[in-house]
Amino acid sequence: MSLSRWNGKVAIVTGVSAGIGKAIAEAFVKQGIIVAGIARRCERVEKHAKLLRGEKGKLYPFKCDLLKESDILAAFQKIIETLGPIFILVNNAGVGLDTELIDGDTEKWRQGFDTNVMALNICTREAIRNMRANNTKGHIIHINSALGHMYVDSEGLSVYPATKFAVTALTECLRREINRSKLPIKLTSISPGYVKTEFFVYGYSPERASQFTDGRPGLEPKDVADAVLYALSTPEHVNVHELIFMLHGQLY
């Protein structure tokens, strides 16, 4: 179990301005990995990068709106030209929006699927293109969710699980494509339960957010970052397909 082979290698992490993405970026930099941090709120990433000066790796911010394919393509091209070939991709960016199905908001549905599914697909495609061109023994990690594997009866959470179930299915379909093409690329889905982040702050009203979060214990972002490091630290012949975990005593 070692992360040494990733020292000095380039990792793209989406959604690094806060929460899980921020924790993953920090963990990577401390392990000597060069991180291209994709986010809309780039000023947050720049501040975090300054705090990480002196660590073995380095964090570089790249501004990108994942709802725009042109932004994603431009960001990937700039990262490759600036930092070099891609070795790791962590599809972390995701949103949960307060909407249901019977009286749902079409724009919220669309934004959820465009962010959690379409952006993930586009980023993955571009990373694999670069890995394949360089015959890279890379690793792609999808930050999924426990709700990508189970159903819950909770008001305002009727659509988000569907986006994560899609990630579960897409991961396994992609795995078969990778195997069929005999590419030396690992693929892992990381599915945490409830994590204490700003997730509900941006997608829900304060009143609704409090219904989900007030008094509820949960995982820390670092716990998810540790799971990512575990998947990356396995020997070349070992691939962690799926890792589902949550706070002890919780079901999701």
Accessible surface in RSA format (square Angstrom, percent):
REM  Atomic radii and reference values for relative SASA: ProtOr
REM  Chains: A
REM  Algorithm: Lee & Richards
REM  Probe-radius: 1.40
REM  Slices: 20
REM RES _ NUM      All-atoms   Total-Side   Main-Chain    Non-polar    All polar
REM                ABS   REL    ABS   REL    ABS   REL    ABS   REL    ABS   REL
RES MET A   1   142.19  73.6  79.58  52.7  62.62 149.1  66.71  56.7  75.49 100.0
RES SER A   2    53.79  45.5  45.73  61.0   8.06  18.6  42.13  89.7  11.66  16.3
RES LEU A   3    24.99  13.9  18.75  13.4   6.24  15.7  19.03  13.4   5.96  16.0
RES SER A   4    73.30  61.9  58.88  78.6  14.42  33.2  38.91  82.9  34.39  48.2
RES ARG A   5    76.19  32.0  58.45  29.8  17.74  42.2  54.28  74.2  21.91  13.3
RES TRP A   6     7.10   2.9   7.10   3.4   0.00   0.0   7.10   3.8   0.00   0.0
RES ASN A   7    74.28  51.2  62.22  60.1  12.05  29.0  24.53  59.0  49.75  48.1
RES GLY A   8    51.24  63.2   0.00   N/A  51.24  63.2  27.19  74.6  24.05  53.9
RES LYS A   9    66.02  32.2  64.35  39.5   1.67   4.0  31.25  28.1  34.77  37.0
RES VAL A  10     6.91   4.5   6.83   6.2   0.07   0.2   6.84   5.9   0.06   0.2
RES ALA A  11     0.00   0.0   0.00   0.0   0.00   0.0   0.00   0.0   0.00   0.0
RES ILE A  12     0.00   0.0   0.00   0.0   0.00   0.0   0.00   0.0   0.00   0.0
RES VAL A  13     0.00   0.0   0.00   0.0   0.00   0.0   0.00   0.0   0.00   0.0
RES THR A  14     2.96   2.1   2.96   3.0   0.00   0.0   0.99   1.3   1.97   3.0
RES GLY A  15    20.73  25.6   0.00   N/A  20.73  25.6  16.21  44.5   4.52  10.1
RES VAL A  16     1.96   1.3   0.11   0.1   1.85   4.5   0.11   0.1   1.85   5.0
RES SER A  17    14.60  12.3   9.00  12.0   5.60  12.9   0.60   1.3  14.00  19.6
RES ALA A  18    19.03  17.5  10.55  16.3   8.48  19.3  12.00  16.9   7.04  18.6
RES GLY A  19    20.31  25.0   0.00   N/A  20.31  25.0  11.14  30.6   9.16  20.5
RES ILE A  20    27.15  15.4  23.69  17.6   3.46   8.3  23.69  17.1   3.46   9.4
RES GLY A  21     0.15   0.2   0.00   N/A   0.15   0.2   0.00   0.0   0.15   0.3
RES LYS A  22    84.33  41.1  84.33  51.7   0.00   0.0  28.75  25.9  55.57  59.2
RES ALA A  23    19.83  18.2  10.92  16.9   8.91  20.3  16.88  23.8   2.95   7.8
RES ILE A  24     0.24   0.1   0.11   0.1   0.14   0.3   0.24   0.2   0.00   0.0
RES ALA A  25     0.09   0.1   0.09   0.1   0.00   0.0   0.09   0.1   0.00   0.0
RES GLU A  26    53.26  30.6  53.26  40.3   0.00   0.0   7.98  15.4  45.28  37.0
RES ALA A  27    17.24  15.9  11.13  17.2   6.11  13.9  16.36  23.0   0.88   2.3
RES PHE A  28     0.54   0.3   0.54   0.3   0.00   0.0   0.54   0.3   0.00   0.0
RES VAL A  29     0.00   0.0   0.00   0.0   0.00   0.0   0.00   0.0   0.00   0.0
RES LYS A  30    93.67  45.7  84.55  51.9   9.13  21.7  42.66  38.4  51.01  54.3
RES GLN A  31    57.85  32.4  57.20  41.8   0.65   1.6   0.31   0.7  57.54  43.6
RES GLY A  32     6.10   7.5   0.00   N/A   6.10   7.5   3.33   9.1   2.77   6.2
RES ILE A  33     0.10   0.1   0.10   0.1   0.00   0.0   0.10   0.1   0.00   0.0
RES ILE A  34    37.39  21.3  37.39  27.9   0.00   0.0  37.39  26.9   0.00   0.0
RES VAL A  35     0.00   0.0   0.00   0.0   0.00   0.0   0.00   0.0   0.00   0.0
RES ALA A  36     0.00   0.0   0.00   0.0   0.00   0.0   0.00   0.0   0.00   0.0
RES GLY A  37     0.00   0.0   0.00   N/A   0.00   0.0   0.00   0.0   0.00   0.0
RES ILE A  38     0.26   0.1   0.26   0.2   0.00   0.0   0.26   0.2   0.00   0.0
RES ALA A  39     6.51   6.0   1.21   1.9   5.30  12.1   6.51   9.2   0.00   0.0
RES ARG A  40   135.50  56.9 127.23  64.9   8.27  19.7  34.06  46.5 101.45  61.5
RES ARG A  41    75.39  31.7  73.56  37.5   1.83   4.4  46.63  63.7  28.76  17.4
RES CYS A  42    15.23  11.5  15.23  17.0   0.00   0.0  10.12  25.6   5.11   5.5
RES GLU A  43    94.64  54.3  92.05  69.6   2.59   6.2  52.62 101.8  42.02  34.3
RES ARG A  44    82.47  34.6  77.11  39.3   5.37  12.8  24.52  33.5  57.95  35.1
RES VAL A  45     0.89   0.6   0.23   0.2   0.66   1.6   0.89   0.8   0.00   0.0
RES GLU A  46    83.55  48.0  81.46  61.6   2.09   5.0  20.94  40.5  62.62  51.1
RES LYS A  47   142.27  69.4 139.63  85.7   2.65   6.3  84.61  76.2  57.67  61.4
RES HIS A  48    10.27   5.6   8.39   5.8   1.88   4.8   7.84   8.1   2.42   2.8
RES ALA A  49    19.52  17.9  13.99  21.6   5.52  12.6  14.39  20.3   5.13  13.6
RES LYS A  50   126.36  61.6 114.59  70.3  11.77  28.0  58.24  52.4  68.13  72.6
RES LEU A  51   144.89  80.7 115.62  82.7  29.28  73.6 119.19  83.7  25.70  69.2
RES LEU A  52     9.35   5.2   7.88   5.6   1.48   3.7   7.88   5.5   1.48   4.0
RES ARG A  53   180.16  75.6 151.14  77.0  29.02  69.1  61.97  84.7 118.19  71.6
RES GLY A  54    87.31 107.7   0.00   N/A  87.31 107.7  42.98 118.0  44.33  99.3
RES GLU A  55    69.55  39.9  53.60  40.5  15.96  38.0   3.89   7.5  65.66  53.6
RES LYS A  56   149.66  73.0 112.76  69.2  36.90  87.9  83.98  75.6  65.68  70.0
RES GLY A  57     8.78  10.8   0.00   N/A   8.78  10.8   0.76   2.1   8.02  18.0
RES LYS A  58   109.42  53.4 107.40  65.9   2.02   4.8  60.44  54.4  48.98  52.2
RES LEU A  59     5.34   3.0   0.53   0.4   4.81  12.1   0.53   0.4   4.81  12.9
RES TYR A  60    65.70  30.7  65.64  37.3   0.06   0.2  37.60  28.3  28.10  34.6
RES PRO A  61    42.40  30.9  26.13  23.8  16.27  59.2  26.13  21.6  16.27 101.1
RES PHE A  62    15.13   7.6  11.79   7.3   3.34   8.7  15.13   9.2   0.00   0.0
RES LYS A  63   147.15  71.8 121.37  74.5  25.78  61.4  96.64  87.0  50.52  53.8
RES CYS A  64     2.20   1.7   0.00   0.0   2.20   5.2   1.12   2.8   1.08   1.2
RES ASP A  65    30.09  21.1  28.62  28.5   1.47   3.5   9.23  21.7  20.86  20.8
RES LEU A  66    22.52  12.5  17.40  12.4   5.12  12.9  17.40  12.2   5.12  13.8
RES LEU A  67    75.23  41.9  46.64  33.4  28.59  71.9  48.30  33.9  26.93  72.5
RES LYS A  68   115.43  56.3 110.65  67.9   4.78  11.4  61.03  54.9  54.40  57.9
RES GLU A  69    79.77  45.8  70.87  53.6   8.91  21.2  20.87  40.4  58.90  48.1
RES SER A  70    80.01  67.6  67.49  90.1  12.52  28.8  52.45 111.7  27.56  38.6
RES ASP A  71    48.72  34.1  44.30  44.1   4.43  10.5   5.92  13.9  42.81  42.7
RES ILE A  72     0.10   0.1   0.10   0.1   0.00   0.0   0.10   0.1   0.00   0.0
RES LEU A  73    69.17  38.5  64.03  45.8   5.14  12.9  65.06  45.7   4.11  11.1
RES ALA A  74    60.58  55.7  50.60  78.1   9.98  22.7  56.32  79.3   4.26  11.3
RES ALA A  75     7.14   6.6   1.15   1.8   5.98  13.6   6.78   9.5   0.36   1.0
RES PHE A  76     3.88   1.9   3.88   2.4   0.00   0.0   3.88   2.4   0.00   0.0
RES GLN A  77   108.96  60.9 103.89  75.9   5.06  12.1  30.60  65.1  78.36  59.4
RES LYS A  78   126.67  61.8 125.46  77.0   1.21   2.9  69.57  62.6  57.10  60.8
RES ILE A  79     0.00   0.0   0.00   0.0   0.00   0.0   0.00   0.0   0.00   0.0
RES ILE A  80    54.62  31.1  48.68  36.3   5.94  14.3  48.68  35.1   5.94  16.1
RES GLU A  81   126.57  72.7  87.95  66.5  38.61  91.9  45.51  88.0  81.05  66.2
RES THR A  82    84.06  59.8  50.33  51.0  33.73  80.4  45.74  61.4  38.32  57.9
RES LEU A  83    38.78  21.6   9.96   7.1  28.81  72.4  15.08  10.6  23.69  63.8
RES GLY A  84    16.88  20.8   0.00   N/A  16.88  20.8  15.77  43.3   1.10   2.5
RES PRO A  85    53.82  39.2  53.34  48.6   0.48   1.7  53.62  44.3   0.20   1.2
RES ILE A  86     0.00   0.0   0.00   0.0   0.00   0.0   0.00   0.0   0.00   0.0
RES PHE A  87    41.53  20.8  41.53  25.7   0.00   0.0  41.53  25.2   0.00   0.0
RES ILE A  88     0.00   0.0   0.00   0.0   0.00   0.0   0.00   0.0   0.00   0.0
RES LEU A  89     0.00   0.0   0.00   0.0   0.00   0.0   0.00   0.0   0.00   0.0
RES VAL A  90     0.00   0.0   0.00   0.0   0.00   0.0   0.00   0.0   0.00   0.0
RES ASN A  91     6.95   4.8   4.56   4.4   2.39   5.8   3.54   8.5   3.41   3.3
RES ASN A  92    18.77  12.9  10.14   9.8   8.63  20.8   0.00   0.0  18.77  18.1
RES ALA A  93    24.68  22.7   9.90  15.3  14.78  33.6  13.35  18.8  11.33  30.0
RES GLY A  94    32.86  40.5   0.00   N/A  32.86  40.5   6.75  18.5  26.11  58.5
RES VAL A  95    33.53  22.1  29.45  26.7   4.08   9.8  32.34  28.1   1.19   3.2
RES GLY A  96     2.73   3.4   0.00   N/A   2.73   3.4   0.89   2.4   1.84   4.1
RES LEU A  97    26.85  15.0  20.15  14.4   6.70  16.8  20.15  14.2   6.70  18.0
RES ASP A  98    26.19  18.3  18.38  18.3   7.81  18.5   3.36   7.9  22.84  22.8
RES THR A  99    10.28   7.3   3.10   3.1   7.18  17.1   9.19  12.3   1.09   1.6
RES GLU A 100    64.66  37.1  62.13  47.0   2.53   6.0  19.72  38.1  44.94  36.7
RES LEU A 101   111.07  61.9  97.80  70.0  13.27  33.4  98.01  68.8  13.06  35.1
RES ILE A 102   169.54  96.5 138.32 103.0  31.22  75.2 145.49 104.8  24.05  65.3
RES ASP A 103   135.73  95.1 101.79 101.3  33.94  80.3  41.72  98.2  94.01  93.8
RES GLY A 104    25.57  31.5   0.00   N/A  25.57  31.5   0.68   1.9  24.89  55.8
RES ASP A 105    64.06  44.9  55.70  55.4   8.36  19.8  22.43  52.8  41.63  41.5
RES THR A 106    73.92  52.6  69.42  70.4   4.50  10.7  41.42  55.6  32.50  49.1
RES GLU A 107   112.73  64.7 110.06  83.3   2.67   6.4  60.16 116.4  52.57  42.9
RES LYS A 108    72.46  35.4  70.22  43.1   2.25   5.4  36.42  32.8  36.04  38.4
RES TRP A 109    77.62  31.1  77.52  37.5   0.10   0.2  77.62  41.4   0.00   0.0
RES ARG A 110   120.30  50.5 113.09  57.6   7.21  17.2  48.53  66.3  71.77  43.5
RES GLN A 111    61.11  34.2  57.90  42.3   3.21   7.6  10.06  21.4  51.04  38.7
RES GLY A 112     6.35   7.8   0.00   N/A   6.35   7.8   6.35  17.4   0.00   0.0
RES PHE A 113    75.13  37.6  75.13  46.5   0.00   0.0  75.13  45.5   0.00   0.0
RES ASP A 114    46.89  32.8  45.84  45.6   1.05   2.5   6.48  15.3  40.41  40.3
RES THR A 115    12.69   9.0  10.79  10.9   1.90   4.5   8.54  11.5   4.16   6.3
RES ASN A 116     2.67   1.8   0.33   0.3   2.34   5.6   0.95   2.3   1.73   1.7
RES VAL A 117    15.98  10.5  15.98  14.5   0.00   0.0  15.98  13.9   0.00   0.0
RES MET A 118    95.47  49.4  95.47  63.2   0.00   0.0  72.50  61.6  22.97  30.4
RES ALA A 119     2.82   2.6   2.11   3.3   0.71   1.6   2.52   3.6   0.29   0.8
RES LEU A 120    13.03   7.3   9.87   7.1   3.16   7.9  12.28   8.6   0.74   2.0
RES ASN A 121    51.55  35.5  45.11  43.6   6.44  15.5  19.41  46.7  32.14  31.1
RES ILE A 122    19.24  10.9  18.28  13.6   0.97   2.3  19.24  13.9   0.00   0.0
RES CYS A 123     0.98   0.7   0.98   1.1   0.00   0.0   0.00   0.0   0.98   1.1
RES THR A 124     7.97   5.7   7.97   8.1   0.00   0.0   7.97  10.7   0.00   0.0
RES ARG A 125    92.93  39.0  85.55  43.6   7.38  17.6  47.99  65.6  44.94  27.2
RES GLU A 126    25.75  14.8  22.73  17.2   3.03   7.2   1.02   2.0  24.74  20.2
RES ALA A 127     0.00   0.0   0.00   0.0   0.00   0.0   0.00   0.0   0.00   0.0
RES ILE A 128    16.95   9.6  16.95  12.6   0.00   0.0  16.95  12.2   0.00   0.0
RES ARG A 129   127.00  53.3 120.13  61.2   6.87  16.4  38.71  52.9  88.30  53.5
RES ASN A 130    18.96  13.1  14.51  14.0   4.45  10.7   6.20  14.9  12.76  12.3
RES MET A 131     0.52   0.3   0.00   0.0   0.52   1.2   0.06   0.0   0.46   0.6
RES ARG A 132   136.38  57.3 119.90  61.1  16.49  39.3  40.40  55.2  95.98  58.2
RES ALA A 133    87.59  80.5  43.12  66.5  44.47 101.1  55.28  77.8  32.31  85.6
RES ASN A 134    76.35  52.7  49.15  47.5  27.21  65.5  14.16  34.1  62.19  60.1
RES ASN A 135   116.57  80.4 102.60  99.2  13.97  33.6  29.38  70.7  87.19  84.3
RES THR A 136     7.72   5.5   2.28   2.3   5.44  13.0   5.07   6.8   2.66   4.0
RES LYS A 137   124.33  60.7 114.51  70.3   9.82  23.4  74.31  66.9  50.02  53.3
RES GLY A 138     2.31   2.9   0.00   N/A   2.31   2.9   0.00   0.0   2.31   5.2
RES HIS A 139     0.26   0.1   0.26   0.2   0.00   0.0   0.26   0.3   0.00   0.0
RES ILE A 140     0.00   0.0   0.00   0.0   0.00   0.0   0.00   0.0   0.00   0.0
RES ILE A 141     0.00   0.0   0.00   0.0   0.00   0.0   0.00   0.0   0.00   0.0
RES HIS A 142     2.14   1.2   2.14   1.5   0.00   0.0   0.00   0.0   2.14   2.5
RES ILE A 143     7.73   4.4   6.66   5.0   1.07   2.6   6.66   4.8   1.07   2.9
RES ASN A 144     4.32   3.0   0.00   0.0   4.32  10.4   0.00   0.0   4.32   4.2
RES SER A 145    10.48   8.9  10.48  14.0   0.00   0.0   3.29   7.0   7.19  10.1
RES ALA A 146     0.67   0.6   0.67   1.0   0.00   0.0   0.67   0.9   0.00   0.0
RES LEU A 147    17.10   9.5  17.10  12.2   0.00   0.0  17.10  12.0   0.00   0.0
RES GLY A 148     0.57   0.7   0.00   N/A   0.57   0.7   0.00   0.0   0.57   1.3
RES HIS A 149    58.63  32.0  28.54  19.8  30.09  77.0  18.94  19.5  39.69  46.2
RES MET A 150    54.23  28.1  50.49  33.4   3.75   8.9  46.09  39.2   8.14  10.8
RES TYR A 151   188.02  87.8 162.15  92.3  25.87  67.3 125.82  94.5  62.20  76.7
RES VAL A 152    33.08  21.8   5.19   4.7  27.90  67.2  13.11  11.4  19.98  54.2
RES ASP A 153   156.83 109.9 118.23 117.7  38.60  91.3  43.15 101.6 113.67 113.4
RES SER A 154    29.71  25.1  18.79  25.1  10.92  25.2  10.14  21.6  19.57  27.4
RES GLU A 155   103.69  59.5  90.90  68.8  12.79  30.5  27.60  53.4  76.09  62.1
RES GLY A 156     0.94   1.2   0.00   N/A   0.94   1.2   0.00   0.0   0.94   2.1
RES LEU A 157    10.88   6.1   8.11   5.8   2.77   7.0   8.21   5.8   2.67   7.2
RES SER A 158    46.13  39.0  25.05  33.4  21.07  48.5  11.12  23.7  35.00  49.0
RES VAL A 159    10.45   6.9   9.42   8.5   1.02   2.5  10.13   8.8   0.31   0.8
RES TYR A 160    27.23  12.7  21.52  12.2   5.71  14.9  10.25   7.7  16.98  20.9
RES PRO A 161    11.75   8.6  11.75  10.7   0.00   0.0  11.75   9.7   0.00   0.0
RES ALA A 162    46.84  43.1  35.49  54.8  11.35  25.8  41.38  58.3   5.46  14.5
RES THR A 163     0.80   0.6   0.80   0.8   0.00   0.0   0.80   1.1   0.00   0.0
RES LYS A 164     9.64   4.7   9.64   5.9   0.00   0.0   1.82   1.6   7.82   8.3
RES PHE A 165    64.51  32.3  60.58  37.5   3.93  10.2  60.89  36.9   3.62  10.4
RES ALA A 166    26.88  24.7  18.18  28.1   8.69  19.8  26.26  37.0   0.62   1.6
RES VAL A 167     0.09   0.1   0.09   0.1   0.00   0.0   0.09   0.1   0.00   0.0
RES THR A 168    32.37  23.0  31.68  32.1   0.69   1.6  32.03  43.0   0.34   0.5
RES ALA A 169    57.02  52.4  48.46  74.8   8.56  19.5  56.52  79.6   0.50   1.3
RES LEU A 170    56.99  31.7  54.64  39.1   2.35   5.9  54.87  38.5   2.12   5.7
RES THR A 171     0.80   0.6   0.80   0.8   0.00   0.0   0.80   1.1   0.00   0.0
RES GLU A 172    53.44  30.7  53.40  40.4   0.04   0.1  39.66  76.7  13.78  11.2
RES CYS A 173    74.75  56.5  71.23  79.4   3.52   8.3  20.07  50.8  54.69  59.0
RES LEU A 174    30.71  17.1  28.41  20.3   2.30   5.8  29.99  21.1   0.72   1.9
RES ARG A 175    14.03   5.9  14.03   7.2   0.00   0.0  12.98  17.7   1.05   0.6
RES ARG A 176   137.50  57.7 134.32  68.5   3.17   7.6  57.50  78.6  79.99  48.5
RES GLU A 177    91.55  52.6  90.87  68.7   0.68   1.6  15.28  29.6  76.27  62.3
RES ILE A 178     7.79   4.4   7.27   5.4   0.52   1.3   7.76   5.6   0.04   0.1
RES ASN A 179    95.49  65.8  80.64  77.9  14.85  35.8  29.17  70.2  66.31  64.1
RES ARG A 180   174.10  73.1 147.61  75.2  26.49  63.1  77.43 105.8  96.67  58.6
RES SER A 181    61.83  52.2  35.40  47.2  26.43  60.9  18.32  39.0  43.51  61.0
RES LYS A 182   178.83  87.2 148.38  91.0  30.45  72.5 114.96 103.5  63.87  68.0
RES LEU A 183    33.71  18.8  20.49  14.7  13.22  33.2  20.83  14.6  12.88  34.7
RES PRO A 184    53.73  39.2  32.57  29.7  21.17  76.9  49.14  40.6   4.59  28.5
RES ILE A 185    12.16   6.9   0.77   0.6  11.39  27.5   1.57   1.1  10.60  28.8
RES LYS A 186    23.89  11.7  23.29  14.3   0.60   1.4  23.89  21.5   0.00   0.0
RES LEU A 187     1.79   1.0   1.44   1.0   0.35   0.9   1.44   1.0   0.35   1.0
RES THR A 188     0.00   0.0   0.00   0.0   0.00   0.0   0.00   0.0   0.00   0.0
RES SER A 189     0.06   0.0   0.06   0.1   0.00   0.0   0.06   0.1   0.00   0.0
RES ILE A 190     0.00   0.0   0.00   0.0   0.00   0.0   0.00   0.0   0.00   0.0
RES SER A 191     0.00   0.0   0.00   0.0   0.00   0.0   0.00   0.0   0.00   0.0
RES PRO A 192     6.77   4.9   5.18   4.7   1.60   5.8   5.18   4.3   1.60   9.9
RES GLY A 193    10.02  12.4   0.00   N/A  10.02  12.4   4.47  12.3   5.55  12.4
RES TYR A 194    28.44  13.3  17.75  10.1  10.69  27.8  19.39  14.6   9.05  11.2
RES VAL A 195    14.20   9.3   6.53   5.9   7.66  18.5   6.53   5.7   7.66  20.8
RES LYS A 196    90.24  44.0  77.93  47.8  12.32  29.3  39.66  35.7  50.59  53.9
RES THR A 197    44.05  31.3  11.98  12.1  32.07  76.4  16.46  22.1  27.59  41.7
RES GLU A 198    61.16  35.1  58.96  44.6   2.20   5.2  31.74  61.4  29.42  24.0
RES PHE A 199    57.25  28.6  42.00  26.0  15.26  39.7  52.37  31.7   4.89  14.0
RES PHE A 200    17.68   8.8  17.61  10.9   0.07   0.2  17.61  10.7   0.07   0.2
RES VAL A 201    99.27  65.3  80.65  73.0  18.62  44.9  83.96  73.0  15.31  41.5
RES TYR A 202   133.27  62.2 101.33  57.7  31.95  83.1  91.09  68.5  42.19  52.0
RES GLY A 203     9.86  12.2   0.00   N/A   9.86  12.2   4.45  12.2   5.41  12.1
RES TYR A 204    12.99   6.1   0.01   0.0  12.98  33.8   4.32   3.2   8.66  10.7
RES SER A 205    53.10  44.9  40.23  53.7  12.87  29.6  39.44  84.0  13.66  19.1
RES PRO A 206   107.83  78.6  94.40  86.1  13.43  48.8 102.21  84.4   5.62  34.9
RES GLU A 207   121.32  69.7 115.03  87.0   6.29  15.0  68.85 133.2  52.47  42.8
RES ARG A 208    46.40  19.5  45.70  23.3   0.70   1.7   5.21   7.1  41.20  25.0
RES ALA A 209    11.79  10.8  11.79  18.2   0.00   0.0  11.79  16.6   0.00   0.0
RES SER A 210    38.73  32.7  32.71  43.7   6.03  13.9  19.02  40.5  19.72  27.6
RES GLN A 211   128.89  72.1  87.91  64.2  40.98  97.6  42.34  90.1  86.55  65.6
RES PHE A 212    21.12  10.6  15.22   9.4   5.90  15.4  18.61  11.3   2.50   7.2
RES THR A 213    40.07  28.5  32.17  32.6   7.91  18.8  21.13  28.4  18.94  28.6
RES ASP A 214   107.37  75.2  79.16  78.8  28.21  66.7  32.94  77.5  74.43  74.2
RES GLY A 215    85.51 105.5   0.00   N/A  85.51 105.5  46.60 127.9  38.92  87.2
RES ARG A 216    63.50  26.7  51.84  26.4  11.67  27.8  29.55  40.4  33.96  20.6
RES PRO A 217    81.10  59.1  73.81  67.3   7.29  26.5  80.59  66.5   0.52   3.2
RES GLY A 218     6.34   7.8   0.00   N/A   6.34   7.8   0.00   0.0   6.34  14.2
RES LEU A 219    12.82   7.1  12.19   8.7   0.63   1.6  12.82   9.0   0.00   0.0
RES GLU A 220    79.14  45.4  79.14  59.9   0.00   0.0  40.75  78.8  38.39  31.3
RES PRO A 221    25.73  18.8  25.73  23.5   0.00   0.0  25.73  21.2   0.00   0.0
RES LYS A 222   133.83  65.3 132.60  81.4   1.22   2.9 104.15  93.7  29.68  31.6
RES ASP A 223    54.92  38.5  48.95  48.7   5.98  14.1  10.46  24.6  44.46  44.3
RES VAL A 224     0.00   0.0   0.00   0.0   0.00   0.0   0.00   0.0   0.00   0.0
RES ALA A 225     1.65   1.5   1.14   1.8   0.51   1.2   1.27   1.8   0.38   1.0
RES ASP A 226    60.43  42.3  54.47  54.2   5.96  14.1  26.84  63.2  33.59  33.5
RES ALA A 227    11.42  10.5   5.06   7.8   6.37  14.5  11.02  15.5   0.40   1.1
RES VAL A 228     0.06   0.0   0.06   0.1   0.00   0.0   0.06   0.0   0.00   0.0
RES LEU A 229    25.98  14.5  25.61  18.3   0.37   0.9  25.85  18.2   0.13   0.4
RES TYR A 230   103.18  48.2  97.51  55.5   5.67  14.8  63.26  47.5  39.92  49.2
RES ALA A 231     0.00   0.0   0.00   0.0   0.00   0.0   0.00   0.0   0.00   0.0
RES LEU A 232     0.00   0.0   0.00   0.0   0.00   0.0   0.00   0.0   0.00   0.0
RES SER A 233    11.93  10.1  11.33  15.1   0.61   1.4   8.12  17.3   3.82   5.3
RES THR A 234     2.82   2.0   2.82   2.9   0.00   0.0   2.77   3.7   0.05   0.1
RES PRO A 235    52.51  38.3  43.93  40.0   8.58  31.2  52.51  43.4   0.00   0.0
RES GLU A 236   104.83  60.2  82.82  62.7  22.01  52.4  37.95  73.4  66.88  54.6
RES HIS A 237   159.49  87.2 120.13  83.5  39.36 100.7  97.72 100.7  61.76  71.9
RES VAL A 238    54.11  35.6  51.21  46.4   2.90   7.0  54.11  47.0   0.00   0.0
RES ASN A 239    48.93  33.7  29.02  28.0  19.91  48.0  19.53  47.0  29.40  28.4
RES VAL A 240    21.11  13.9  15.93  14.4   5.18  12.5  21.06  18.3   0.05   0.1
RES HIS A 241    90.45  49.4  86.02  59.8   4.44  11.4  51.27  52.8  39.19  45.6
RES GLU A 242    56.29  32.3  33.14  25.1  23.15  55.1  29.30  56.7  26.99  22.0
RES LEU A 243    46.74  26.0  46.13  33.0   0.61   1.5  46.74  32.8   0.00   0.0
RES ILE A 244    78.55  44.7  51.91  38.7  26.64  64.2  51.91  37.4  26.64  72.3
RES PHE A 245    45.68  22.9  39.51  24.5   6.16  16.0  45.68  27.7   0.00   0.0
RES MET A 246    47.93  24.8  28.53  18.9  19.41  46.2  22.72  19.3  25.22  33.4
RES LEU A 247    51.55  28.7  49.75  35.6   1.79   4.5  50.93  35.8   0.62   1.7
RES HIS A 248   184.14 100.6 158.24 110.0  25.90  66.2 115.58 119.1  68.55  79.8
RES GLY A 249    75.12  92.6   0.00   N/A  75.12  92.6  37.53 103.0  37.59  84.2
RES GLN A 250    36.79  20.6  23.25  17.0  13.54  32.2  23.80  50.7  12.99   9.9
RES LEU A 251   146.28  81.5 137.75  98.5   8.53  21.4 138.85  97.5   7.44  20.0
RES TYR A 252    79.38  37.1  77.07  43.8   2.31   6.0  42.47  31.9  36.91  45.5
END  Absolute sums over single chains surface
CHAIN  1 A    12102.0       9811.2       2290.8       6767.4       5334.6
END  Absolute sums over all chains
TOTAL         12102.0       9811.2       2290.8       6767.4       5334.6
